[in-house]
Amino acid sequence: MNIQELTKYMNDFVTAKGWYNAESKRPQTLRNLAISLVLESTEVLEQFQWQESFQDKSELAEELADVLLYLLQIASIADINLEEATLAKLDKNYKRNWDGFHG
């Protein structure tokens, strides 16, 4: 499954739950989704709290999936091609000087 297919699958899920409806108790605005993305990201961090490694791979995988789903939804609503944006960012990063190393 590619990014576009995964995004469609995610949008189908959100639509089926009614969260795109104007009267939804979970309004899918960019602001709300950005907040949710950060909250889910902290749940990834929580997997490492007080330890150097995660304890449960399935729990970490679930939290990473939550982050990805919010990221896909934000990109979709903001009309950002996440694949293009990611490739452009990687290209930009290749040209950056990191810690005195320019690759």
C-alpha positions in Angstrom: 0.0 0.0 0.0 1.4 3.4 -0.9 0.9 6.8 0.8 -2.0 7.8 -1.3 -3.8 4.5 -0.7 -3.1 4.7 3.0 -4.4 8.3 3.1 -7.6 7.2 1.4 -8.1 4.3 3.8 -7.6 6.7 6.7 -10.0 9.3 5.2 -12.6 6.5 4.7 -12.3 5.5 8.4 -12.6 9.1 9.6 -15.6 9.6 7.3 -17.2 6.4 8.5 -16.9 7.6 12.1 -18.6 10.9 11.2 -15.7 13.0 12.3 -15.7 15.1 9.1 -19.3 16.2 9.8 -19.8 19.8 10.9 -21.5 18.7 14.1 -18.9 16.2 15.1 -17.7 16.2 18.7 -14.2 15.6 17.2 -13.8 18.4 14.6 -11.1 17.5 12.2 -9.6 20.9 11.9 -5.9 21.4 11.2 -5.4 22.9 14.6 -7.1 20.0 16.4 -5.2 17.5 14.3 -1.9 19.2 15.0 -2.6 19.0 18.7 -3.5 15.4 18.4 -0.3 14.7 16.5 1.8 16.1 19.3 -0.2 14.3 21.9 0.3 11.0 20.1 4.0 11.8 19.6 4.4 12.1 23.4 2.8 8.7 23.7 5.7 7.4 21.6 8.1 9.1 23.9 6.3 7.6 26.9 7.4 4.2 25.7 11.0 5.2 26.6 10.2 6.9 29.9 12.7 5.8 32.6 14.4 3.3 30.3 16.7 3.3 27.3 14.6 1.0 25.2 11.0 0.2 24.7 9.4 -2.8 26.5 6.5 -3.7 24.2 7.1 -3.6 20.4 3.3 -3.9 19.7 2.6 -0.9 21.9 5.3 1.2 20.3 4.0 0.1 16.8 0.5 1.2 17.8 1.7 4.6 18.9 3.8 5.1 15.8 0.7 4.2 13.7 -1.3 6.8 15.5 1.3 9.4 14.7 1.3 8.4 11.1 -2.4 8.5 10.8 -2.6 12.1 12.1 0.3 13.1 9.9 -1.5 11.7 6.8 -4.7 13.4 7.8 -3.0 16.8 8.3 -1.3 16.5 4.9 -4.5 15.5 3.2 -6.6 18.3 4.7 -3.8 20.9 4.0 -3.5 19.5 0.4 0.2 18.7 0.8 1.7 15.8 -1.1 3.5 14.2 1.7 5.6 12.0 -0.6 6.9 15.0 -2.6 7.4 17.0 0.6 9.4 14.2 2.2 11.6 13.7 -0.9 12.2 17.5 -1.1 13.2 17.6 2.6 15.6 14.7 2.2 17.2 16.4 -0.7 17.5 19.6 1.3 19.0 17.7 4.2 21.5 16.0 2.0 22.9 19.5 1.2 23.1 20.7 4.8 26.2 20.8 6.8 25.7 18.7 10.0 28.3 18.8 12.7 31.0 19.8 10.3 30.1 17.1 7.8 28.8 18.0 4.5 27.8 14.9 2.5 
